Amino acid sequence: MFKKLTLVMLMGFWGFYGAAQQLRPSKSSEIYRDLKTLKHLPKVLYLAAHPDDENTGLLSWLINNQNVETGYLSLTRGDGGQNLLGAEQGAALGLIRTHELLEARKLDGAQQFFTRAIDFGFSKNTTDTFKQWDADSITADVVWVIRKFRPDVIICRFPPTAAAGHGQHAASAVVAEKAFAAAADKNKFPGQLKYVEVWQPKRLLWNTFRFGSVNTISENQLKVNVGQYDAQLGMGYGELAGLSRSLHKSQGAGTQSVAGLRTEYFSHVAGTPAKESLFDKIPLNWSDKGIGDVDDLIDIILLSFDYNHPDKSLHGLLMLRKKISELQDKNLRDDKLAAIDHIILSCTGFMGEVVTSQAEAVAGNSYNFRLNVISRSADPVILEQVNWINQTDVINKRIAGDSLITLERKIQIPSGAAPTEPYWLSAPAKNAATFSVANDTLVGMPERLPELNVALILKIGSERFTVQLPLSFKKLDPVKGDVVEQLRIIPAMDLSFTEPVYFAKEKEGLTVSLRLKANKNINYGKVSFRIGNAVIKTFTGINLAENTVTIKDFLLPAEDLAKIKTSQNKVEAIFSSETNEFIKGQVLIQYPHLPSLQYFVPATTWLLKGDVKVLAKRIGYIQGAGDLIPEFLRQAGLQVDVLSEADILSPAKLAGYDAIVTGVRVINTEKRIKNWQAALNAYVENGGTLVMQYNTTQDMALQNFGVYPFNIGGKRVTEEQAAVKFLITDHKLLNYPNKITADDFKGWVQERGAYFPDQWDSRYEALFEMNDTGEEPLKGSTLYAKYGKGNFIYSPLAFFRQLPAGNIGAARLFFNLISAGK
């Protein structure tokens, strides 16, 4: 009787996917590395709080020099960070950063894990962090990853103290120490033991560091030299680390590839102390486990390995696989079988893909697919059977001679297939700091494995393998060449508002617009608009043709709007057909360095009512790192023009604007700003109003960008409910055209602001004072100066977060700023 193994496109446990949606062979140098890793038994788990916290130099060395399986556990997906690529924030940014991590892992070879924790932005200490994060929930997730991955060594990037520099950094160390002990305790999180066994790592270490003025290294700590040159890579591990880390593009984390040796330092935290190496008193190979014949066979395969003909190793590998399959240790056996099956398939030169020309598919519909398979082994691979999801073909065909075999079939997408989206975004978050995951066994995984696969039964030698090939989309791009991505399952229709915010005027109707994307014919549909449980208005008789996108306007009558008494309202849109109800819209993220990313969000918008005035009419906007404020201002009825360099350098052009607003981080991302400063200052001097949003101290295009000198510091107010003291109560920016009160600072999200100025010329006026609990008051949240006939305002308050979130108080204050010249 033949044994079957399901081979998914992973390296080891929860690793990275293969080249897009194809199953492709590894290069000979990678096969050789994987063989050496097969010989080594230790595993290492590196643990920190965010994407880009990992020490890529150490990861690269562990994988490529020490040949040990290594994973990086990031507690969060970086949802609360900043985005230098575009306007995505929150969950969308977390999705981008997840895939940037996966791209980085493809380079350095590490595996990637996450918990359900949401990055809620900067926090200053663990007390602040654990006010939002549930320590037990996150500890449970870390324990789950430890019990599944079974590392021998866990390494923290940060300590649990202020030296970590960020409350979430320090919290990662706190959680790591709790999880280190709990993973071996059968009484802790016993529900996990239905799927995994308890596991006790040998030791927990802290990878100490020297960052700026903070130096935590000591010569009495354990030291390891890394960064060595690797001829198979053609570079040193520090150089590889620079390439890997530079894939964190949304964070602007480009890093130099530094050649040469460097020393990493480690401080003991828990478990058995290490004196000589990271792996003291840990079985290093099969011989140390009393299975020396496995080591001997691997050594023979390594010594005879032919880089030009890796298929010559197949006979030995199949013998080795049989030995490993007889192991009594189930965890070790399953782990190493997955690794050796990946090696065997690579040695055959096997490539397989199941592709269609459709990027998107609707459940229940049928599409034409093409199966392409090829093998380059001298000994043929036999394609015995193909399971096409809804039918099975017996093939019994030799795949040999480097000749491509192509089979075509029509496949019906199962009617119950769920839309393609990240598993952690498929349901509303449990709270602001924790994702909701319906299936707990998904926790830890970077994303869900493809659920729609064509299964091939292959015979290699005398062994049979089941190989899963996901349904994929393939196209020829004139710039990139072949593009192969996951086939995205979409609902029969989706809908979204065209604007994130609408302003309702007294005694006037309001026209709102929906984007309706019909992926099937829709007849006799209706749209309802709802606030809370109250339906404002329903529109019927809507017919939509398949594969169409329609922008449709709906007039909400004044008498219906008059019934709404609150100033800030979330409006939901519900589309009902004869058989289904649709409440979500597709969000598609596409950047050149990432695959197409899809998720769905509820069709909602903000409706603002009440005393909100703005006197400015024409706004010039200078783009920075990307934000949604121009759209917000346009919806408020303002004309907003995104300015080109020619516009900025034209005094006549600038003179036509009531205010110029700079986007977030413009000083960091727009290097031409130094050429524009004189023109902007002249605009202010001649009577204009310039409002600058926040910038950081990293990679500044110029230091002095105010009309008078001021200095940006690193301080911030992260508590969004922090009390705000008004320093000049009769200042025009606090009274005209809107009277600003403490109520206008209620309901802010994530933070008050960041990188407040800490020194400024006496000609500036500071409008507010605020601080986080237990800290000194900060006065640099908004600075105003009269300059010539005009007004200069610098405000690092987080308007870019508040305005798209429909915060009416933040809107009133921002309207005062841009109306300063009126």
C-alpha positions in Angstrom: 0.0 0.0 0.0 1.4 3.4 -1.0 1.9 6.3 1.5 0.6 9.7 0.5 1.8 13.1 1.6 0.1 16.3 0.9 2.9 18.7 -0.2 1.8 22.3 0.1 4.0 25.1 -1.2 5.7 25.8 2.0 9.2 25.4 3.3 8.8 23.7 6.7 6.0 25.0 8.8 4.0 28.1 7.8 6.8 29.3 5.6 6.6 31.5 2.6 4.8 30.7 -0.6 6.6 29.6 -3.8 7.1 32.0 -6.8 3.6 33.5 -6.9 1.0 30.7 -7.3 3.3 28.3 -9.2 5.1 25.4 -7.7 8.6 25.8 -9.0 11.9 24.0 -8.2 14.4 25.6 -5.9 17.8 26.6 -7.3 20.6 24.1 -6.8 22.3 26.3 -4.2 18.9 26.5 -2.3 18.5 22.7 -2.5 22.0 22.2 -1.1 21.2 24.6 1.8 17.9 22.8 2.4 19.8 19.5 2.6 22.2 20.9 5.2 19.2 22.2 7.1 17.7 18.7 7.0 20.8 17.5 8.8 20.5 20.1 11.6 17.7 19.8 14.2 17.6 23.0 16.2 15.0 25.7 15.5 15.1 29.4 16.4 12.2 31.7 16.9 13.0 35.5 16.8 10.3 37.6 18.5 9.5 41.3 18.4 6.5 43.6 18.0 6.3 44.9 14.4 7.3 44.3 10.9 10.8 45.8 10.4 11.8 45.1 14.1 13.6 41.8 13.2 17.3 41.5 13.0 17.6 40.4 9.4 21.4 40.1 9.6 21.0 37.5 12.4 18.2 35.7 10.6 20.3 35.5 7.4 23.2 34.0 9.3 21.1 31.5 11.3 19.5 30.2 8.1 22.4 30.2 5.6 25.4 29.7 7.9 24.1 27.7 10.8 21.5 26.0 8.6 18.8 25.9 11.2 15.1 26.5 10.7 14.4 30.0 11.8 11.1 32.0 12.1 10.2 35.6 12.9 7.2 36.2 15.1 5.9 39.7 14.8 3.2 40.3 17.4 1.5 42.8 15.0 1.2 43.4 11.3 2.2 47.0 11.6 -1.3 48.4 11.2 -0.6 51.5 13.3 2.5 52.6 11.4 3.0 55.3 8.7 2.8 54.7 5.0 5.3 56.2 2.6 3.8 54.5 -0.5 0.2 55.8 -0.5 -2.8 56.7 1.6 -3.5 53.3 3.1 -3.8 53.3 6.8 -4.9 50.8 9.5 -5.9 47.3 8.3 -4.9 48.1 4.7 -1.4 49.1 5.8 -1.2 46.0 7.9 -2.0 43.9 4.9 0.7 45.7 2.9 3.3 45.2 5.6 2.4 41.5 6.0 3.3 40.9 2.4 6.4 43.1 2.5 7.5 40.7 5.3 6.8 37.7 3.2 8.8 39.2 0.3 11.7 39.8 2.8 11.4 36.2 4.0 11.8 34.9 0.4 15.2 36.6 0.4 16.6 35.6 3.8 14.8 32.3 4.0 13.1 32.7 7.4 9.5 31.7 8.2 7.0 34.3 9.3 4.4 34.3 12.1 1.9 36.8 13.6 -0.5 37.0 16.6 -3.9 38.6 16.6 -2.6 41.8 18.2 -3.4 45.1 16.4 -0.7 47.7 16.2 -2.6 50.8 17.6 0.3 53.2 17.1 3.1 54.4 19.4 2.9 53.7 23.1 5.4 54.8 25.6 5.5 51.9 28.1 4.0 48.5 28.8 1.4 50.0 31.1 0.1 52.0 28.2 0.3 49.0 25.9 -1.5 46.6 28.1 -4.4 49.0 28.6 -5.2 48.1 25.0 -3.6 44.7 24.4 -5.0 41.7 26.3 -1.8 40.2 27.7 -3.4 36.7 28.1 -4.8 36.7 24.6 -1.4 37.6 23.0 0.4 35.2 25.3 -1.9 32.4 24.2 -1.1 33.2 20.5 2.7 33.1 21.2 2.3 29.9 23.1 0.4 28.4 20.1 3.2 29.4 17.7 5.8 27.9 20.1 3.9 24.7 20.4 3.4 24.4 16.6 6.9 25.5 15.5 8.7 23.9 18.5 11.8 26.2 18.7 14.7 25.3 20.8 15.9 28.9 21.2 13.7 32.0 21.4 15.4 35.3 20.9 13.8 38.7 21.8 14.7 41.8 19.9 13.8 44.0 22.9 14.0 44.1 26.7 10.9 44.6 28.9 12.2 48.0 30.0 12.3 51.6 28.8 15.4 50.8 26.8 13.1 49.2 24.3 12.1 52.7 23.1 8.4 51.8 22.5 5.8 50.3 24.8 4.9 47.6 22.3 8.5 46.7 21.9 8.8 46.2 25.7 5.5 44.3 25.8 6.8 41.8 23.3 9.5 40.9 25.8 7.0 40.6 28.6 4.8 38.3 26.6 7.8 36.2 25.4 8.9 35.4 28.9 5.3 34.4 29.9 4.9 32.3 26.9 8.3 30.6 27.3 7.1 29.2 30.6 3.4 28.6 29.6 4.2 26.6 26.5 5.3 23.6 28.6 2.4 23.8 31.1 -0.5 21.5 30.1 -2.7 23.6 32.4 -2.1 26.8 30.3 -4.3 27.2 27.3 -5.4 23.5 27.4 -7.7 24.0 24.4 -4.7 24.1 22.1 -3.7 20.5 23.1 -6.4 19.1 20.8 -4.0 20.0 18.0 -0.5 20.4 19.5 1.6 19.1 22.3 3.3 21.1 25.1 6.8 22.2 24.3 9.6 23.6 26.4 12.3 25.6 24.5 15.8 25.3 26.0 16.4 29.0 26.5 15.1 32.5 26.0 17.6 35.2 25.1 17.6 38.9 24.5 19.5 40.1 21.4 21.1 43.3 22.9 21.9 46.3 20.8 23.4 49.7 20.3 20.8 52.1 18.8 21.8 55.7 18.8 22.6 56.8 22.4 21.1 53.5 23.8 23.8 50.9 24.4 22.7 47.6 26.0 25.6 45.4 24.9 28.3 44.2 27.3 31.5 42.2 26.7 30.4 39.6 29.3 27.4 38.7 27.2 27.3 35.7 24.8 28.8 36.9 21.5 28.4 35.5 17.9 30.1 36.7 14.8 27.8 37.1 11.8 28.0 38.7 8.3 30.4 36.1 6.8 30.7 35.9 3.0 28.8 33.0 1.5 30.0 32.0 -2.0 26.7 30.3 -2.8 24.9 33.6 -2.2 27.6 35.7 -3.8 27.5 38.1 -0.8 27.8 38.3 3.0 24.9 37.8 5.3 24.9 41.5 6.2 24.6 42.3 2.5 21.7 39.9 2.2 20.1 41.4 5.3 20.2 44.9 3.7 18.3 43.6 0.7 15.8 41.8 2.8 15.1 44.8 5.1 14.8 47.2 2.2 11.7 45.4 1.1 9.9 47.2 4.0 9.1 49.9 1.5 6.0 51.3 3.1 8.0 52.2 6.1 10.9 53.7 4.2 13.2 51.1 5.9 15.7 51.0 3.1 19.0 49.7 4.6 22.5 49.5 3.4 23.9 46.2 2.5 27.0 46.1 4.7 29.8 43.6 4.0 32.1 42.2 6.6 31.9 40.6 10.0 30.0 42.0 12.9 29.3 40.8 16.4 25.8 40.1 17.9 25.4 40.1 21.6 22.9 38.1 23.7 21.8 38.4 27.3 20.2 35.4 29.2 16.5 35.7 30.1 15.2 32.3 31.0 15.9 28.6 30.6 19.3 27.0 30.5 22.1 29.6 30.1 24.3 29.5 27.0 28.0 29.8 27.5 29.6 28.8 24.2 26.9 29.1 21.6 23.2 29.7 21.0 22.8 25.9 20.8 24.6 24.7 24.0 23.1 21.4 25.3 20.8 21.1 22.3 20.9 18.1 20.0 22.5 19.5 16.8 22.0 16.6 14.4 20.5 13.1 14.1 23.5 11.5 15.7 22.9 13.5 18.8 19.4 11.9 18.8 20.8 8.4 18.4 19.9 8.2 14.7 23.3 8.3 13.2 22.4 6.4 10.0 20.2 9.4 8.9 23.2 11.7 9.3 25.4 9.3 7.4 22.9 9.1 4.5 22.6 12.9 4.4 26.4 13.3 4.4 26.6 10.9 1.4 24.0 12.9 -0.5 25.8 16.2 0.3 29.2 14.8 -0.8 27.8 13.5 -4.1 25.5 16.4 -4.8 25.7 17.6 -8.4 24.7 21.3 -8.8 24.1 20.7 -12.6 22.1 17.5 -12.1 20.4 17.5 -8.7 18.2 14.7 -9.9 21.2 12.3 -9.4 20.4 12.6 -5.7 16.9 11.3 -6.0 17.7 7.7 -5.2 19.4 8.6 -2.0 16.7 11.1 -1.1 14.0 8.5 -1.5 15.9 6.1 0.7 16.3 8.9 3.3 12.6 9.7 3.1 11.8 6.1 3.9 14.1 6.2 7.0 12.5 9.5 8.2 9.0 8.1 7.6 9.7 5.3 10.1 10.6 7.7 13.0 8.6 7.4 16.2 8.8 11.1 17.0 5.7 12.3 15.1 6.6 16.0 15.3 10.1 15.5 14.1 9.0 13.0 11.4 6.2 15.2 10.0 8.5 18.3 10.0 11.4 16.6 8.2 9.1 14.8 5.8 7.7 18.1 4.6 11.2 19.4 4.1 12.5 16.3 2.3 9.5 16.2 0.0 10.2 19.8 -1.0 13.8 18.8 -1.8 12.7 15.7 -3.8 10.3 17.7 -5.9 12.9 20.4 -6.5 15.5 17.8 -7.5 13.1 16.5 -10.2 13.0 20.1 -11.7 9.2 19.9 -11.4 7.1 23.0 -12.2 3.3 23.0 -12.0 0.6 25.6 -12.3 -3.2 25.8 -12.9 -4.0 29.1 -14.6 -6.8 31.0 -16.1 -7.0 34.4 -17.9 -9.5 35.7 -15.3 -8.1 37.6 -12.3 -11.5 37.3 -10.5 -14.1 34.6 -10.3 -17.6 34.3 -8.8 -18.6 31.3 -6.8 -20.8 29.0 -8.8 -19.5 30.1 -12.2 -17.3 28.0 -14.5 -14.0 29.1 -16.0 -11.5 27.6 -18.4 -8.2 26.5 -16.7 -4.9 25.2 -18.1 -2.7 22.8 -16.2 1.0 23.1 -17.1 3.5 20.6 -15.7 7.1 19.8 -16.5 9.9 17.8 -15.0 13.6 17.9 -15.9 14.7 14.7 -14.2 16.5 11.9 -16.1 14.3 9.5 -14.3 10.7 10.3 -15.3 8.0 11.6 -13.0 4.7 9.9 -13.6 1.6 12.0 -13.5 -0.9 9.4 -12.4 -4.0 11.4 -11.6 -5.5 14.9 -11.6 -8.4 16.0 -9.3 -9.9 19.0 -10.9 -12.1 19.9 -7.9 -15.2 18.7 -9.6 -13.9 15.8 -11.6 -11.0 13.3 -11.5 -8.9 12.2 -14.5 -6.6 9.2 -14.5 -3.6 10.2 -16.7 -0.7 7.8 -16.1 1.6 9.9 -18.3 5.4 10.2 -18.1 6.7 13.8 -17.5 10.2 13.5 -18.9 12.6 15.0 -21.5 12.1 18.6 -20.2 8.8 18.7 -22.2 5.8 20.7 -21.1 2.5 18.8 -20.6 -0.6 20.9 -20.9 -4.2 19.8 -20.0 -7.3 22.0 -20.2 -10.5 21.8 -18.3 -13.5 23.9 -17.3 -13.7 24.1 -13.5 -16.8 25.3 -11.6 -16.0 27.3 -8.6 -17.8 25.7 -5.7 -21.0 27.7 -4.8 -20.0 27.9 -1.2 -16.5 29.3 -1.9 -15.9 32.4 0.3 -14.5 35.6 -1.2 -10.7 35.8 -1.1 -9.6 38.0 1.8 -7.1 37.9 4.7 -8.5 35.6 7.4 -7.9 38.2 10.1 -10.0 40.8 8.2 -13.0 38.5 7.3 -14.9 39.5 10.5 -15.0 42.7 12.5 -12.1 43.0 15.0 -12.8 41.8 18.5 -11.8 45.3 19.7 -9.5 48.1 18.7 -6.4 46.0 19.7 -7.3 42.5 18.7 -8.3 40.8 15.4 -11.1 38.3 15.4 -10.2 34.9 14.0 -13.0 32.4 13.6 -10.7 29.4 13.2 -8.1 29.5 16.0 -5.8 27.1 14.2 -5.2 29.9 11.7 -3.5 32.0 14.3 0.2 32.6 13.6 -0.1 32.0 9.9 0.8 35.0 7.7 -2.2 34.3 5.6 -4.6 31.4 4.8 -3.3 28.7 2.5 -5.2 28.6 -0.9 -8.4 26.6 -0.5 -9.2 26.0 -4.1 -6.5 23.6 -5.5 -6.1 21.0 -8.2 -4.5 17.9 -6.7 -1.9 15.9 -8.7 -0.9 12.4 -7.8 2.8 12.0 -8.8 4.9 8.9 -8.8 8.6 9.5 -8.2 10.6 6.3 -8.1 8.4 3.9 -6.1 6.8 6.7 -4.0 3.6 8.6 -4.6 3.0 12.2 -3.6 -0.1 14.4 -3.6 0.8 17.9 -4.8 -1.6 20.8 -4.4 -1.7 23.5 -7.1 -3.8 26.5 -6.4 -6.2 28.0 -8.9 -4.3 31.0 -10.3 -4.5 33.9 -12.7 -1.8 34.4 -15.3 -1.1 37.2 -17.7 1.7 38.6 -19.8 2.6 42.0 -18.6 4.6 44.1 -21.2 6.9 45.3 -18.4 7.1 42.5 -15.9 6.6 39.5 -18.3 4.6 36.6 -16.8 2.5 37.6 -13.8 1.0 34.7 -11.8 -1.2 35.5 -8.8 -3.9 33.9 -6.7 -7.3 33.7 -8.4 -9.4 36.1 -6.4 -12.9 34.9 -5.5 -15.4 37.8 -5.4 -19.1 38.1 -4.4 -21.8 38.5 -7.0 -21.7 42.2 -6.3 -20.0 44.7 -4.0 -20.7 48.3 -3.1 -19.0 51.2 -1.5 -19.5 54.9 -1.0 -17.4 57.1 -3.3 -16.5 59.5 -0.5 -15.5 58.8 3.1 -17.3 61.8 4.5 -20.4 63.9 3.6 -21.5 67.2 5.0 -25.3 67.7 5.5 -26.5 71.3 5.4 -29.5 72.6 7.3 -32.8 72.3 5.4 -31.1 70.8 2.3 -31.1 67.4 0.7 -27.9 65.6 0.3 -26.7 63.5 -2.7 -24.6 60.5 -1.8 -22.9 58.3 -4.4 -22.4 54.6 -4.4 -20.0 52.5 -6.6 -21.9 49.4 -7.5 -19.8 46.6 -9.0 -22.0 43.8 -10.5 -20.2 40.5 -11.1 -23.5 38.9 -12.1 -26.8 40.2 -13.5 -28.8 41.9 -10.8 -32.5 42.5 -11.3 -35.0 44.4 -9.1 -32.4 45.4 -6.6 -32.8 47.9 -3.8 -30.5 50.1 -1.8 -31.2 51.1 1.8 -29.3 53.7 3.9 -29.2 53.1 7.6 -27.9 54.9 10.7 -27.8 52.5 13.6 -31.0 50.5 13.4 -32.9 53.3 11.7 -33.4 53.2 7.9 -33.1 56.7 6.4 -34.3 56.0 2.9 -34.7 53.0 0.5 -34.5 53.1 -3.3 -35.9 50.3 -5.4 -35.9 49.1 -9.0 -32.2 48.9 -9.6 -31.0 46.7 -12.4 -27.3 46.0 -13.1 -25.6 44.1 -15.9 -22.9 41.6 -15.3 -19.3 42.8 -15.3 -20.3 46.5 -14.9 -19.3 49.2 -12.5 -21.9 51.9 -11.9 -21.6 55.1 -10.0 -25.1 55.9 -8.9 -26.3 59.0 -7.0 -29.0 58.9 -4.4 -30.7 62.0 -3.0 -31.5 61.9 0.8 -34.3 64.3 1.3 -34.0 67.2 3.7 -37.0 66.0 5.8 -35.3 62.6 6.4 -32.0 64.3 7.3 -33.8 66.6 9.7 -34.6 63.5 11.8 -30.9 63.0 12.5 -30.0 64.8 15.7 -26.4 63.8 16.2 -23.5 65.7 14.6 -21.3 62.6 13.7 -23.1 59.6 12.1 -22.0 56.4 10.4 -24.2 55.6 7.5 -24.4 52.1 6.2 -25.5 51.1 2.7 -27.3 47.7 2.1 -28.0 46.4 -1.4 -30.7 43.7 -1.6 -31.4 41.5 -4.6 -34.1 38.8 -5.0 -31.9 36.3 -3.3 -29.0 38.0 -1.5 -27.9 41.0 0.6 -24.6 42.7 0.0 -23.1 45.1 2.5 -19.4 45.2 1.6 -17.1 46.7 -0.9 -13.9 45.4 -2.5 -10.6 47.1 -1.6 -7.8 46.2 -4.1 -4.2 47.1 -3.3 -1.6 47.0 -6.0 2.0 48.0 -5.8 4.8 46.8 -8.1 6.7 45.0 -5.3 3.7 43.0 -4.1 1.0 40.7 -5.4 -2.5 42.1 -5.8 -4.1 42.2 -2.4 -7.9 42.1 -1.8 -10.1 42.5 1.2 -13.7 43.7 1.8 -15.0 46.5 4.1 -18.5 47.4 5.1 -20.1 50.0 2.8 -20.1 52.9 5.2 -19.5 56.6 5.2 -19.6 59.5 7.8 -22.4 62.0 7.7 -21.5 65.2 9.5 -24.1 67.7 10.7 -24.1 70.7 12.9 -22.2 73.9 13.3 -19.2 73.4 10.9 -18.0 76.5 9.0 -15.2 77.0 6.6 -14.4 80.3 4.9 -11.6 79.1 2.6 -12.7 78.2 -0.8 -9.6 77.3 -2.9 -6.9 75.1 -1.4 -3.6 74.2 -3.0 -2.3 70.8 -1.8 1.4 69.7 -1.8 1.5 65.9 -1.6 3.6 64.2 1.0 3.6 60.5 2.0 0.0 60.2 1.1 -3.3 60.9 3.0 -7.0 61.4 2.4 -7.3 65.0 3.4 -7.8 66.4 -0.2 -10.8 64.1 -0.7 -12.2 65.3 2.7 -11.8 68.9 1.8 -13.4 68.4 -1.6 -16.5 66.8 0.0 -16.7 69.8 2.3 -17.3 71.9 -0.9 -13.8 73.3 -1.3 -11.8 73.3 -4.6 -8.6 71.4 -3.9 -5.8 71.4 -6.5 -2.7 69.1 -6.1 0.1 71.4 -6.9 2.9 70.7 -9.4 6.4 72.2 -9.1 5.5 74.7 -11.8 2.4 75.7 -9.8 4.5 76.2 -6.6 7.1 78.3 -8.3 4.4 80.6 -9.9 3.6 83.5 -7.5 0.5 84.3 -9.6 -0.7 80.7 -9.3 -0.2 80.5 -5.6 -1.9 83.9 -5.0 -5.2 82.4 -6.2 -5.4 80.0 -3.2 -6.9 80.9 0.2 -4.5 78.3 1.8 -1.7 76.0 0.9 -1.7 72.6 2.8 1.3 70.3 2.9 0.7 66.5 3.2 2.1 64.4 6.0 5.9 63.9 5.9 6.4 66.3 3.0 9.8 67.3 4.3 10.8 63.6 4.5 9.4 62.4 1.2 9.6 65.3 -1.2 13.2 66.3 -1.8 12.3 69.2 -4.0 10.7 71.0 -1.0 14.1 72.8 -0.4 13.7 74.4 -3.8 10.2 75.5 -3.1 10.7 77.1 0.4 11.4 80.6 -0.9 8.2 80.6 -3.0 6.1 79.3 -0.2 7.5 81.9 2.3 6.9 84.6 -0.3 3.3 83.4 -0.7 2.8 83.7 3.1 4.5 87.1 3.2 2.1 88.4 0.5 -0.9 87.4 2.5 -1.4 83.6 2.0 -2.0 81.0 4.6 0.4 78.0 4.8 -0.7 75.0 6.9 2.0 72.3 7.4 1.2 68.9 8.7 3.5 66.7 10.7 7.0 65.6 9.6 9.6 63.3 11.2 13.2 63.8 12.1 14.3 61.0 9.7 15.8 61.9 6.3 14.7 65.6 6.3 15.1 67.4 3.0 15.8 70.6 4.9 16.0 71.5 8.6 14.6 75.0 8.7 11.3 75.0 6.9 9.3 77.5 9.0 9.0 81.2 8.4 10.9 81.5 11.6 13.2 78.8 13.2 11.7 75.9 15.1 13.0 72.4 15.9 11.1 69.1 15.6 11.6 66.8 18.5 10.6 63.2 19.0 7.9 63.7 21.6 4.3 62.9 21.0 1.0 62.4 22.8 -0.3 58.9 22.2 -3.3 59.0 24.5 -6.1 60.0 22.1 -8.2 61.1 25.1 -5.4 63.2 26.7 -6.7 66.5 28.2 -6.1 69.6 26.1 -5.4 73.0 27.7 -6.1 76.1 25.6 -3.1 78.5 26.0 -4.6 81.6 24.2 -8.3 81.3 24.6 -9.1 84.4 22.5 -6.8 83.5 19.6 -8.6 83.8 16.3 -7.7 80.2 15.3 -9.7 79.0 18.3 -12.7 81.2 17.7 -13.2 81.8 14.0 -15.1 80.7 12.1 -15.7 77.9 14.6 -15.6 78.3 18.3 -13.3 75.5 19.5 -13.9 73.9 22.8 -12.8 70.8 24.8 -15.6 68.9 23.1 -13.8 69.2 19.8 -11.0 66.9 21.1 -13.4 64.1 22.0 -13.5 60.9 20.0 -10.0 61.2 18.4 -8.5 58.0 17.1 -5.1 56.4 17.8 -3.2 59.5 19.0 -3.3 63.3 19.4 -0.1 63.8 17.4 3.6 63.0 17.0 7.0 64.7 16.6 6.0 67.9 18.3 8.3 70.9 18.0 10.3 71.3 21.2 12.0 74.6 20.5 10.7 77.6 18.5 11.3 81.3 17.8 9.5 83.7 20.2 7.4 85.0 17.3 5.5 81.8 17.2 2.4 81.4 19.4 1.6 78.0 20.9 -2.1 77.3 21.0 -2.4 74.1 23.1 -0.8 72.2 25.9 -1.3 68.4 26.3 0.5 65.4 27.6 0.3 61.7 28.2 -0.3 60.4 31.8 2.6 61.1 34.1 4.6 63.2 31.6 5.5 66.8 31.3 3.1 69.1 29.3 3.9 69.6 25.6 3.1 72.9 24.0 4.3 72.2 20.4 1.1 70.6 19.0 0.1 73.7 17.0 2.3 76.8 16.3 1.1 80.0 14.7 3.1 82.9 13.4 2.1 86.1 11.5 4.6 86.6 8.7 4.2 89.7 6.6 0.6 89.9 5.6 0.0 86.2 5.9 -0.2 83.2 8.3 2.1 80.3 8.9 0.8 77.3 10.9 2.6 74.1 11.8 0.5 71.4 13.4 1.6 67.8 14.0 -1.8 66.9 15.3 -3.0 63.8 13.6 -5.5 65.4 11.3 -4.7 62.8 8.6 -6.2 60.1 10.9 -9.1 62.1 12.3 -10.6 63.7 9.2 -11.2 60.4 7.2 -12.6 58.9 10.4 -15.3 61.6 10.4 -14.2 63.4 13.6 -16.2 66.6 13.5 -14.2 68.4 16.2 -10.9 67.8 14.3 -12.7 69.1 11.1 -13.8 72.3 12.9 -10.3 73.0 14.0 -8.7 72.2 10.7 -11.3 74.5 8.9 -10.2 77.3 11.3 -6.6 76.8 10.3 -7.1 76.9 6.6 -9.5 79.9 7.1 -6.9 81.9 9.0 -6.6 84.5 6.1 -10.3 85.2 6.0 
